[in-house]
Amino acid sequence: MFEKLLIANRGAIACRILRTLRELDVKGVAVYSEADVASLHIQQADEAFSLGEGPAAQTYLVVEKILDVAKQTSAKAIHPGYGFLSENAAFAEACEAAGIAFVGPTPEQLRVFGLKHTARALAKQHGVPMLEGTELLESLDAALVAGEAVGYPVMLKSTAGGGGIGMRVCRSAAALAEAFEAVKRLGQNNFSDSGVFIEKYIQRARHLEVQVFGDGQGEVLALGVRDCSVQRRNQKVLEETPAPNLPTGMADELCAAAIKLAKAVNYRSAGTVEFVYDSEAMRFYFLEVNTRLQVEHGVTEQVWGVDLVRWMIELAAGDLPPLSELAAKLHPSGHAIQARLYAEDPGRDFQPSPGLLTAVQFPEADGKALRIDTWVEAGCEIPPYFDPMIAKLITWALTREQASAALDKALADSVLYGVECNRDYLRQILSDAPFASGSPWTRCLENLTYQATTFEVLSAGTQTTVQDFPGRLGYWAVGVPPSGPMDSRALRLGNRLLGNDEGAAALEITMSGPLLRFNTDAVIAVTGAEIPLSIDGVEQPMNTALLVKAGSNLTLGTIAGAGARSYLSIRGGIQVPDYLGSKSTFTLGQFGGHGGRALRAGDVLHIPALADRQAGNQMPAELYPALPTVREIRVIYGPHGAPEYFTPAYIDTFLATDWEVHFNSSRTGVRLIGPKPEWVRDSGGEAGLHPSNIHDNPYAIGAVDFTGDMPVILGPDGPSLGGFVCPVTIIEADLWQLGQLKAGDKVRFVPVDIATARELAQSNAREYAELALVSPLPFMGEGSGERVL
């Protein structure tokens, strides 16, 4: 056995190969593009080497770089995985010339099967059933003549490559003429080969394939038939084995044809012979041979109880037992289904969705009933350069129905956040009739309309973030602020109006609001500061439950009057993952909410499917009083007052002053402009030079902190510990007013005692529960409290 093997690949397949190497006690050498620096395969490898910056053409496809790493590490073999160089005959030859084993077929086999037209010629020579078709076509005129001879519809195909690239269905001569040059260009650009040919197109074709394994000496095993008919734009989405609903004996005929073709070239290593199956005629036809491990090899492994990667490595090392001996132990059991989880947005025509994964959680896999092949964890970046597959989820059970139900549950229990993915699309396919009935065909997904339970951010506004109440509790002692809504009252009332839990996540909108497009029906409410609000250009009221239909645009304008923040609540709440127990965004810490940041144009957020469409109910007007010119905010006196830090006269001045809100205010703190403090000491002594300095003490949200001579009201994103004096602290019942302060507003602090503060907090709680006013807000009566010195 090899002492060391290099994996010339990335992602899930690199992790898969490394898992087998650990079992074989072989050291694994990983290579990576800098874009994949956070990939799990780098962590799992014994050694890892960068191939530099950039896409595949500058990294994973550069033969010289990979061979240099192999020589540098004394790796005696290279496993190419799938894609990239896995079917590159020149690379296989270069490995052999360097004295390094290529874990795969021979260069000659890669060449003969690498071009579809030569593979067709070999299949025809050995009597494998063929679709009517042509040799390579030199010109459009030749293609048009061939199209008439074969009969429309036809499939125009690039002879090189795979993955559905360079394939066009042409239903007329005009369509063929339009597609001819485009398919040639695709072949040239993607595979450096512009050769094209025509095959007869079967309208409701199934895509079946046989996993083969050859020893290079003429012996070949076939490991059942996979069905890969569920495809989108000729790219596989779901795969399963055994293929369902085949006539008796058909699977054996497919396997026999695949073995015959593989034996014709003394095939070596793992490969797949692919067929088109005409369900109406109940006949199959040769399609192509993939001379590598397939993405879907895992379903075969689960049913047959084999490790194809191990076989490939052992064969390359000369340690594989005879195939006849292996065949005697093969006993297929049950049914396996695989779903390809991609970073792509089904709601936007499946465009790739690169970006940072902020949350990743898969259900616990046991290797048999549930297997998950992935390369990501939270903090991984999905790069824009490569195939956007995140993971393969494979379930095995005794029956197809059980395997399908298990796969649906595994997808439902998987959490991926930070990029859009096709998880919900996959679940819809599982329940859709073609797959559920076991009778899919290659274009069945064209009849499936994806139902996205999302809204898109077309324009983000000034500062729009996801927040929930009460925010991130329990971490204040270690410096993590609660975040949450600055005006918790508005958010809680909005949720209560919609029937949500008061802590459901909503959007906090600062000054200027977003433009949102809803892809599903939703019931919303906008609370807080008065902000223009419209649905598809029709003005709507605030503080009212409003139905937004799928496809509609919701526009929130700019706050022109009093207040600084509005809140958009949605029935069911916004679905973002918890971070330290909360969905709230802490932008300074770059965590929580949607990607740890304010929303941007292009973001997509998820909401629950709407079960209750009841709308129209309004919040009582007395629950959203007008904000006066001078805001009176009630406070508890202390902990740092007179005469220890300030003169008693200054405390009187402090409480009598109409403080002006400074323009440099934010969720961290609201700065105030007013009379300079009168200190009773010249400095902070050992704590610092300025009299405001004290040794670090815990802060409370709403504490008025003198940072030097300027008071700052500490906000929900502020520090938990600091070295400045705090003469008063805003009471819980009035903390919501912080969220409605903006530059130029005036604030007066009104002291109350602790008993009053507690009573007001209890009154607020009853108001949220009952949606009815319990006590007047704000509390403005004379003798509302007195300073306790």
C-alpha positions in Angstrom: 0.0 0.0 0.0 1.1 3.6 -0.6 2.5 5.5 2.3 1.2 8.8 1.0 -1.4 9.8 -1.6 -2.2 13.2 -3.0 -5.8 14.2 -3.7 -6.0 16.5 -6.8 -9.4 17.8 -6.0 -11.4 19.9 -3.5 -14.7 19.9 -1.6 -16.8 16.9 -0.6 -14.9 14.4 -2.8 -11.5 15.4 -1.2 -13.0 14.8 2.3 -14.5 11.5 1.1 -11.1 10.3 -0.2 -9.4 11.4 3.0 -11.9 9.4 5.1 -10.8 6.2 3.2 -7.1 7.0 3.5 -7.5 7.2 7.3 -9.0 3.8 7.3 -6.1 2.5 5.1 -3.5 4.2 7.4 -2.3 6.2 4.3 -1.2 9.8 4.7 -3.3 12.2 2.7 -1.9 15.3 1.0 -4.4 18.0 0.1 -4.0 20.8 -2.4 -6.2 23.9 -2.4 -7.0 27.2 -4.0 -6.8 30.1 -1.6 -10.5 30.5 -2.2 -10.9 27.2 -0.4 -8.7 28.0 2.6 -11.5 27.2 5.1 -12.5 23.9 3.5 -12.6 20.9 5.8 -10.4 18.8 3.5 -7.5 21.1 4.4 -8.0 20.4 8.1 -8.4 16.7 7.6 -5.3 16.2 5.5 -1.9 15.3 7.0 -0.4 17.9 4.7 -1.9 20.7 2.7 -0.4 22.9 0.0 -1.7 26.0 -1.6 -2.1 26.1 -5.4 -2.4 29.9 -5.3 -5.2 32.3 -6.0 -7.9 32.1 -8.6 -10.2 29.7 -10.3 -9.6 26.2 -11.5 -7.6 27.2 -14.6 -5.0 28.8 -12.3 -5.2 26.1 -9.5 -6.8 22.7 -9.7 -6.2 22.3 -13.5 -2.5 23.3 -13.4 -0.8 19.9 -13.9 2.7 21.2 -13.1 1.7 22.6 -9.7 0.0 19.4 -8.7 2.9 17.2 -9.8 5.3 19.5 -8.0 3.5 19.0 -4.7 3.4 15.3 -5.3 7.2 15.2 -5.8 7.8 17.6 -2.9 5.8 15.4 -0.5 7.0 12.0 -2.0 3.4 11.1 -2.7 3.4 7.8 -4.7 -0.2 8.1 -6.0 -2.7 10.8 -7.1 -6.4 10.3 -6.8 -8.2 12.8 -9.1 -11.7 12.5 -7.6 -14.3 13.7 -10.1 -14.3 16.8 -12.4 -11.1 18.8 -12.9 -8.3 16.4 -14.1 -10.1 13.2 -13.4 -10.7 12.3 -17.1 -7.6 14.1 -18.5 -5.5 11.5 -20.4 -2.5 13.9 -20.6 -2.5 14.3 -16.8 -2.7 10.5 -16.3 0.3 10.1 -18.7 2.2 12.9 -16.8 1.7 11.0 -13.5 3.0 7.8 -15.0 6.0 9.5 -16.5 6.8 11.0 -13.1 6.6 7.5 -11.5 3.3 8.4 -9.7 0.3 6.1 -9.8 -2.8 7.6 -11.3 -5.7 6.2 -9.4 -8.1 5.7 -12.2 -8.4 4.2 -15.8 -5.4 4.1 -18.2 -4.7 7.1 -20.5 -5.9 5.0 -23.5 -9.2 4.3 -21.8 -9.6 8.0 -20.9 -9.1 8.9 -24.5 -11.4 6.3 -26.1 -14.3 7.1 -23.7 -13.5 10.7 -23.2 -15.0 11.8 -26.5 -18.6 10.8 -26.9 -18.4 10.1 -30.6 -15.5 7.6 -30.2 -17.3 6.0 -27.3 -20.3 5.6 -29.5 -18.2 4.0 -32.2 -16.8 1.4 -29.7 -20.3 0.7 -28.4 -21.7 0.1 -31.9 -18.7 -2.2 -32.7 -19.6 -4.4 -29.7 -23.3 -4.5 -30.2 -24.4 -2.3 -27.4 -27.9 -0.8 -28.3 -27.4 2.7 -29.7 -29.7 5.7 -30.4 -29.8 6.7 -34.0 -27.2 9.4 -34.5 -24.2 10.7 -36.4 -20.5 11.0 -36.5 -18.8 14.4 -35.9 -20.5 17.1 -38.0 -18.1 19.4 -39.9 -20.7 22.1 -40.8 -24.1 23.4 -40.2 -25.2 22.2 -43.6 -24.2 18.6 -42.6 -26.0 19.0 -39.3 -29.2 20.1 -41.1 -29.1 17.1 -43.5 -28.5 14.8 -40.5 -31.3 16.4 -38.5 -33.8 15.6 -41.3 -32.4 12.0 -41.6 -32.6 11.2 -37.9 -35.9 13.0 -37.5 -36.8 15.8 -35.1 -36.5 16.3 -32.2 -32.8 15.7 -31.9 -30.1 16.4 -29.3 -27.1 18.4 -30.5 -24.2 17.4 -28.3 -20.6 18.4 -27.7 -18.4 15.3 -28.0 -16.2 16.4 -25.0 -16.9 17.0 -21.4 -19.9 16.3 -19.3 -22.2 17.8 -16.6 -24.8 18.6 -19.1 -22.6 21.3 -20.7 -22.9 21.5 -24.5 -26.3 19.8 -24.9 -29.3 21.3 -26.7 -32.6 19.8 -27.7 -33.5 20.9 -31.2 -37.2 20.4 -32.3 -36.8 21.9 -35.7 -34.2 22.8 -38.4 -34.5 26.4 -37.3 -33.6 25.5 -33.7 -30.7 23.4 -34.9 -29.4 26.2 -36.9 -29.6 28.6 -34.0 -27.9 26.2 -31.6 -25.1 24.8 -33.8 -22.4 27.5 -33.3 -23.4 28.0 -29.6 -22.8 24.3 -28.8 -19.5 24.3 -30.7 -18.4 27.4 -28.7 -19.4 25.7 -25.4 -17.3 22.6 -26.3 -14.3 24.7 -27.2 -14.5 27.1 -24.2 -15.1 24.4 -21.6 -13.3 21.3 -23.0 -11.0 22.7 -25.7 -12.9 20.6 -28.3 -15.5 22.1 -30.6 -16.7 18.7 -32.0 -20.4 18.1 -32.1 -22.8 15.4 -33.2 -26.5 14.6 -33.3 -28.5 11.9 -31.5 -32.2 11.1 -31.6 -34.0 12.7 -28.7 -36.5 10.7 -26.7 -39.2 12.8 -25.3 -39.7 11.1 -21.9 -36.4 9.5 -21.4 -35.0 8.2 -18.2 -31.3 8.5 -17.4 -30.0 5.1 -16.1 -26.4 4.2 -15.4 -24.4 1.2 -14.3 -21.5 1.4 -11.9 -18.7 -0.8 -13.2 -15.3 -1.7 -11.7 -12.5 -3.4 -13.7 -9.2 -4.8 -12.8 -7.4 -3.9 -16.0 -6.9 -7.5 -16.9 -10.3 -8.2 -18.4 -12.5 -8.8 -15.4 -15.3 -6.4 -14.7 -18.0 -6.1 -12.0 -21.3 -4.3 -12.4 -22.9 -2.9 -9.2 -26.5 -2.4 -10.1 -28.4 0.3 -11.9 -28.7 3.9 -10.7 -31.6 6.2 -11.8 -30.4 9.8 -12.4 -33.4 11.0 -14.3 -34.2 13.9 -11.9 -32.2 16.6 -13.7 -32.3 20.4 -14.2 -30.8 21.6 -17.4 -29.2 18.2 -18.0 -27.6 18.3 -14.5 -28.4 15.7 -12.0 -30.3 16.7 -8.8 -31.4 13.5 -7.2 -30.0 10.0 -7.8 -31.0 6.6 -6.5 -30.4 2.9 -6.7 -31.8 0.5 -7.5 -33.6 2.2 -10.4 -37.3 1.9 -9.7 -40.1 0.5 -11.9 -38.0 -1.3 -14.4 -39.4 -4.4 -16.2 -38.2 -7.7 -14.9 -34.8 -8.5 -16.3 -34.1 -5.0 -17.6 -31.5 -4.3 -14.9 -29.6 -7.5 -15.8 -29.6 -6.5 -19.4 -28.2 -3.0 -18.6 -25.5 -4.5 -16.4 -24.6 -7.1 -19.1 -24.3 -4.3 -21.8 -22.1 -2.2 -19.5 -19.8 -5.2 -18.7 -19.5 -6.0 -22.4 -18.3 -2.5 -23.2 -15.9 -2.3 -20.3 -14.4 -5.7 -21.0 -13.8 -4.6 -24.6 -11.0 -2.3 -23.4 -9.9 -4.3 -20.3 -11.3 -1.4 -18.2 -9.3 -0.5 -15.1 -10.7 1.1 -11.9 -14.2 2.7 -11.3 -16.4 3.9 -14.1 -20.0 4.5 -15.1 -21.7 3.4 -18.3 -24.7 5.7 -18.9 -27.9 4.8 -20.9 -31.0 6.5 -22.1 -34.1 4.5 -21.3 -37.3 4.9 -23.4 -40.1 4.0 -20.9 -42.8 3.7 -23.6 -40.8 1.4 -25.8 -39.1 -0.2 -22.8 -35.7 -0.1 -24.5 -32.4 1.3 -23.5 -29.6 2.9 -25.6 -26.0 3.7 -24.9 -25.2 7.3 -24.0 -21.6 7.6 -22.8 -19.0 6.3 -20.3 -17.7 8.4 -17.4 -14.2 7.2 -16.7 -14.0 8.3 -13.1 -15.8 8.2 -9.8 -19.3 9.7 -10.1 -20.7 12.3 -7.8 -23.5 9.7 -7.1 -21.2 6.8 -6.3 -22.4 7.0 -2.6 -25.8 5.5 -3.3 -24.2 2.4 -4.8 -21.8 2.1 -1.8 -24.7 2.3 0.6 -26.8 -0.4 -1.1 -23.9 -2.8 -2.0 -21.9 -2.2 1.2 -18.6 -1.4 -0.7 -16.1 1.4 -0.6 -15.3 2.2 -4.3 -12.6 4.7 -3.3 -10.8 2.0 -1.3 -11.1 -0.4 -4.2 -9.6 2.2 -6.6 -6.6 2.9 -4.2 -6.0 -0.8 -3.5 -6.1 -1.6 -7.2 -3.6 1.1 -8.0 -1.3 -0.2 -5.2 -1.6 -3.8 -6.4 -3.4 -4.8 -3.1 -6.9 -5.4 -4.4 -8.2 -9.0 -4.0 -9.4 -10.7 -7.2 -12.7 -9.4 -8.4 -14.2 -12.9 -8.4 -13.4 -13.0 -4.7 -15.0 -9.6 -4.1 -18.0 -10.6 -6.2 -18.7 -13.6 -4.0 -19.3 -11.3 -1.0 -21.6 -8.8 -2.8 -25.2 -8.8 -1.6 -27.2 -5.6 -2.4 -29.7 -4.6 0.2 -32.4 -1.9 0.4 -32.6 1.5 -1.4 -30.5 4.6 -1.3 -31.3 8.1 -2.5 -28.9 11.1 -2.8 -29.7 14.8 -2.9 -27.2 17.4 -4.1 -27.3 20.4 -1.9 -26.1 23.5 -3.9 -25.4 27.1 -3.0 -27.8 28.4 -5.6 -31.1 30.3 -5.4 -34.1 28.5 -6.9 -36.1 31.7 -6.5 -33.8 33.5 -8.9 -33.4 31.0 -11.7 -30.9 29.0 -9.8 -28.1 31.6 -9.9 -25.1 30.6 -7.9 -25.0 32.0 -4.4 -21.4 32.4 -3.2 -20.7 33.9 0.2 -19.9 33.2 3.8 -21.8 30.4 5.6 -22.6 31.9 9.0 -24.5 28.8 10.3 -24.1 25.1 9.3 -25.8 22.3 11.0 -26.5 18.8 9.6 -28.4 16.0 11.4 -26.2 13.4 13.0 -25.1 10.9 10.4 -24.5 7.2 11.2 -22.8 6.3 7.9 -25.5 3.9 6.8 -29.1 5.1 7.2 -27.8 8.7 6.8 -24.5 9.7 5.2 -23.5 13.3 4.6 -20.5 14.1 2.4 -19.6 17.7 2.8 -16.7 20.1 3.0 -18.2 23.0 4.9 -18.7 24.2 8.5 -19.8 27.6 9.8 -17.2 30.2 8.7 -16.5 28.6 5.3 -16.7 30.7 2.2 -18.5 29.4 -0.9 -16.2 30.7 -3.6 -17.6 32.0 -6.9 -15.0 30.0 -9.0 -16.2 26.4 -8.6 -19.2 24.1 -8.7 -21.4 25.4 -5.8 -22.2 22.0 -4.3 -22.2 22.2 -0.5 -23.0 18.6 0.4 -24.5 15.3 -0.7 -27.1 13.9 1.7 -27.6 10.1 1.2 -30.2 8.1 3.0 -30.6 4.3 3.0 -33.6 2.2 4.1 -35.1 -1.1 3.3 -37.7 0.5 0.9 -37.7 3.4 -1.4 -40.5 5.1 0.4 -38.6 4.9 3.7 -35.4 6.3 2.1 -37.3 9.2 0.6 -39.0 10.1 3.8 -35.7 9.9 5.6 -34.1 12.2 3.1 -36.9 14.7 3.4 -36.4 14.8 7.2 -32.6 15.1 6.8 -33.1 18.1 4.5 -35.6 19.6 6.9 -33.2 19.2 9.8 -30.3 20.8 7.9 -29.5 24.4 8.7 -27.4 26.4 6.2 -27.3 30.2 6.5 -25.4 32.9 4.9 -26.0 31.9 1.3 -29.1 30.7 -0.5 -29.3 27.0 -1.2 -31.7 24.5 -2.9 -32.7 22.7 0.2 -36.5 23.6 0.0 -36.4 22.9 -3.8 -35.1 19.4 -3.1 -37.9 18.8 -0.6 -40.5 19.9 -3.1 -39.1 17.4 -5.7 -39.3 14.6 -3.2 -43.0 15.1 -2.8 -43.7 15.9 -6.5 -45.6 13.2 -8.4 -42.9 12.1 -10.9 -40.3 11.3 -8.3 -42.7 10.2 -5.6 -44.3 7.7 -8.0 -41.0 6.3 -9.1 -41.5 7.4 -12.7 -39.3 10.5 -13.2 -37.9 11.5 -16.6 -35.1 13.8 -17.5 -37.3 16.9 -18.0 -39.9 16.3 -15.3 -38.6 19.3 -13.3 -39.7 21.6 -16.0 -43.3 21.1 -14.7 -42.3 21.9 -11.1 -42.9 25.5 -10.0 -40.7 26.3 -7.1 -42.5 27.9 -4.1 -40.1 30.2 -2.3 -41.1 31.3 1.2 -38.8 34.4 1.0 -38.5 38.1 0.5 -35.7 39.8 -1.4 -34.0 43.0 -0.6 -34.1 45.3 -3.7 -32.8 48.3 -1.8 -31.6 48.1 1.8 -32.2 51.6 3.2 -29.8 53.4 5.6 -29.4 50.7 8.3 -31.8 47.8 8.3 -31.0 44.9 10.6 -32.7 41.8 12.0 -33.5 42.1 15.7 -35.4 40.1 18.3 -36.6 40.8 21.8 -35.1 40.6 24.4 -31.8 40.1 22.5 -28.8 38.2 23.5 -29.0 37.6 27.2 -26.5 35.9 29.5 -23.3 37.1 28.0 -23.1 40.6 29.3 -20.5 39.6 31.9 -18.1 38.5 29.1 -18.6 41.6 27.0 -21.2 40.5 24.6 -24.0 43.1 24.5 -27.7 42.1 24.2 -28.3 44.0 20.9 -32.0 43.6 20.1 -34.3 46.4 19.1 -33.5 49.9 20.3 -37.3 50.5 20.5 -38.4 47.2 22.0 -41.9 48.5 22.6 -42.6 49.0 18.9 -41.2 45.6 17.9 -43.1 43.8 20.7 -46.4 45.5 19.9 -46.0 44.7 16.2 -45.5 41.1 16.9 -48.4 41.1 19.3 -50.6 42.6 16.6 -49.8 39.8 14.2 -50.2 37.0 16.8 -46.5 36.3 17.0 -44.5 35.6 20.1 -43.3 39.0 21.2 -39.7 37.8 20.6 -40.1 36.9 16.9 -37.4 38.4 14.8 -38.3 41.5 12.8 -36.5 44.3 10.8 -35.3 47.4 12.6 -35.3 50.3 10.1 -33.2 53.4 10.8 -34.3 56.7 9.2 -34.7 55.4 5.6 -36.4 52.1 4.8 -35.9 49.3 2.3 -37.6 48.1 -0.8 -38.6 44.5 -0.5 -40.1 42.0 -3.0 -42.1 39.2 -1.4 -42.0 35.8 -3.1 -44.8 34.4 -1.0 -47.9 35.7 0.7 -47.2 37.4 4.0 -49.0 39.4 6.7 -46.9 42.3 8.0 -47.2 45.2 10.4 -45.0 48.4 10.5 -44.7 50.1 13.9 -42.5 52.7 15.6 -41.7 56.0 14.0 -44.0 57.2 11.3 -42.7 56.1 7.9 -44.3 56.2 4.5 -45.4 52.7 3.6 -46.8 51.3 0.3 -47.5 48.0 -1.4 -47.1 48.0 -5.1 -47.3 51.8 -5.0 -50.6 52.0 -3.0 -50.2 53.8 0.3 -50.9 51.7 3.4 -51.4 52.5 7.1 -49.0 51.8 9.9 -49.9 49.8 13.0 -52.1 47.6 11.0 -51.9 43.9 9.9 -51.5 44.0 6.1 -51.6 41.2 3.6 -48.7 41.3 1.0 -49.3 39.0 -1.9 -46.6 37.0 -3.5 -44.8 39.0 -6.2 -45.7 42.4 -4.5 -43.2 45.1 -3.6 -43.2 46.6 -0.2 -41.7 50.1 0.0 -40.8 51.9 3.2 -39.7 55.5 2.7 -37.9 58.0 4.9 -38.9 59.1 8.4 -39.6 62.7 8.1 -41.2 63.6 11.5 -40.4 62.6 15.0 -38.5 59.4 15.8 -35.7 57.5 14.2 -36.6 53.8 13.9 -39.5 51.8 12.5 -40.1 48.1 12.7 -41.3 45.6 10.1 -42.8 42.5 11.8 -43.9 39.6 9.7 -46.4 36.9 10.8 -44.3 33.9 11.9 -41.1 36.0 12.3 -38.0 36.2 10.1 -36.1 32.9 10.0 -32.5 33.4 10.8 -30.4 31.1 12.9 -29.8 31.9 16.6 -26.4 33.0 17.6 -25.7 32.7 21.4 -29.5 32.3 21.9 -30.7 35.3 19.8 -31.4 36.3 16.2 -30.4 39.9 16.8 -27.7 41.5 14.7 -24.6 42.8 16.4 -22.9 44.6 13.5 -19.7 45.6 15.5 -19.2 41.9 16.4 -20.2 40.7 12.9 -22.5 38.1 14.2 -26.2 37.3 14.5 -29.1 38.4 12.2 -28.4 38.1 8.5 -24.7 37.5 8.1 -23.8 39.6 11.2 -24.5 42.9 9.2 -27.0 45.3 8.0 -29.0 44.2 5.0 -27.8 44.8 1.5 -29.4 44.8 -1.9 -29.6 41.2 -3.2 -30.1 39.6 0.2 -32.8 36.9 0.5 -34.5 36.3 3.8 -36.8 33.4 4.7 -40.1 33.5 6.5 -42.6 30.7 7.3 -45.3 29.6 4.8 -48.3 31.6 5.7 -51.1 29.6 7.4 -53.2 32.5 8.7 -54.1 35.3 6.2 -56.2 37.3 8.5 -55.4 41.0 8.1 -56.9 44.4 8.8 -56.8 44.4 12.6 -55.2 47.6 14.0 -53.4 48.5 17.1 -55.2 50.9 19.4 -54.1 54.5 18.7 -53.3 55.2 22.4 -50.5 52.6 22.3 -48.5 54.8 19.9 -48.5 58.3 21.3 -47.0 61.2 19.5 -43.4 62.0 20.4 -43.2 65.4 22.0 -40.7 68.2 21.2 -38.9 67.5 24.5 -38.8 63.8 25.4 -39.1 63.1 29.1 -37.3 59.9 30.0 -37.6 58.5 33.5 -34.4 57.5 35.3 -33.2 55.9 38.5 -30.6 58.1 40.3 -27.1 56.7 40.5 -24.9 54.8 40.8 -22.4 57.7 40.6 -23.8 61.1 41.7 -23.2 63.9 44.2 -21.3 64.6 46.3 -18.8 61.9 45.4 -18.3 62.8 41.8 -20.5 65.9 40.9 -21.6 68.9 42.8 -25.2 68.8 44.0 -25.9 71.9 42.0 -24.8 70.2 38.8 -27.0 67.2 39.4 -29.9 69.7 39.7 -28.7 71.3 36.5 -28.4 67.9 34.8 -32.0 67.0 35.7 -33.3 70.4 34.6 -31.5 70.6 31.3 -33.1 69.9 27.9 -30.2 67.9 26.5 -29.7 67.9 22.7 -28.9 64.6 20.9 -25.5 64.8 19.1 -25.3 63.8 15.5 -22.7 61.2 16.3 -25.1 58.8 18.0 -25.8 55.2 17.2 -26.9 51.8 18.6 -23.7 51.8 20.7 -24.7 55.1 22.5 -26.6 58.3 22.2 -24.3 61.3 22.8 -25.8 64.4 24.4 -25.0 68.1 24.2 -25.5 70.2 27.3 -23.8 72.0 30.2 -20.3 71.1 31.2 -20.2 69.0 34.4 -19.0 70.4 37.7 -16.7 67.8 39.2 -15.9 67.7 42.9 -12.4 66.3 42.2 -9.5 67.3 39.9 -8.9 63.8 38.5 -9.8 60.2 38.7 -6.8 59.4 40.8 -5.5 55.9 40.1 -8.3 55.4 37.6 -7.1 58.1 35.3 -6.4 61.8 34.7 -10.0 63.0 34.0 -12.4 63.3 36.9 -14.9 61.1 35.0 -12.5 58.2 35.2 -13.1 55.4 37.7 -12.0 51.8 37.9 -13.9 49.5 35.6 -17.5 48.9 36.7 -20.4 47.1 35.1 -22.6 49.2 32.9 -26.4 48.9 32.3 -28.2 49.5 29.0 -29.6 53.0 29.4 -26.9 54.2 31.8 -25.9 57.8 31.2 -22.2 57.5 31.0 -19.9 60.6 31.2 -17.1 59.9 28.8 -15.0 62.8 29.8 -17.3 65.9 29.9 -19.9 64.5 27.4 -22.8 62.3 28.6 -23.6 59.2 26.5 -26.7 57.0 27.0 -25.4 53.5 26.5 -27.3 51.6 23.8 -28.0 47.9 23.3 -24.7 47.5 21.3 -22.7 49.3 23.9 -20.0 48.1 26.3 -20.7 46.0 29.4 -17.8 47.4 31.4 -16.1 50.7 31.5 -14.2 53.3 33.5 -16.6 56.2 33.5 -19.2 57.5 36.0 -22.9 57.1 35.4 -25.1 59.5 37.4 -28.5 58.1 36.2 -29.9 55.0 34.5 -33.0 54.9 32.3 -35.8 52.7 33.7 -36.9 49.6 31.8 -40.3 51.0 30.9 -38.6 54.0 29.0 -35.7 52.3 27.3 -37.8 52.1 24.2 -37.4 55.9 23.8 -33.7 55.5 23.1 -34.6 54.0 19.7 -36.6 57.1 18.7 -33.9 59.7 19.4 -32.1 61.3 16.5 -29.8 64.3 16.0 -31.3 67.6 17.3 -33.9 66.0 19.5 -34.2 67.3 23.1 -34.2 65.0 26.2 -35.0 65.8 29.8 -34.4 63.2 32.5 -37.1 62.7 35.2 -36.1 60.8 38.3 -38.4 58.1 39.8 -38.0 55.7 42.6 -37.4 52.0 42.2 -41.0 51.0 43.2 -42.4 53.3 40.5 -40.0 51.8 37.9 -41.1 48.3 38.8 -44.8 49.2 38.6 -44.3 50.8 35.2 -42.4 47.8 33.9 -45.3 45.5 35.0 -47.8 47.9 33.3 -45.9 47.6 30.0 -45.9 43.8 30.2 -49.7 43.9 30.6 -50.0 46.3 27.6 -48.2 43.9 25.4 -50.3 41.0 26.5 -53.6 42.8 26.2 -52.9 45.3 23.4 -54.6 48.0 25.6 -53.2 51.0 27.4 -52.6 50.3 31.1 -50.7 53.5 32.2 -50.2 56.7 30.3 -46.9 57.0 28.3 -44.7 58.8 28.9 -45.2 59.2 32.7 -45.3 62.9 33.1 -47.0 63.8 36.4 -45.5 66.2 39.0 -43.8 64.6 41.9 -43.1 61.6 39.8 -40.1 60.8 42.0 -37.3 62.4 43.8 -33.6 62.1 43.8 -32.2 59.9 46.5 -28.8 61.1 47.6 
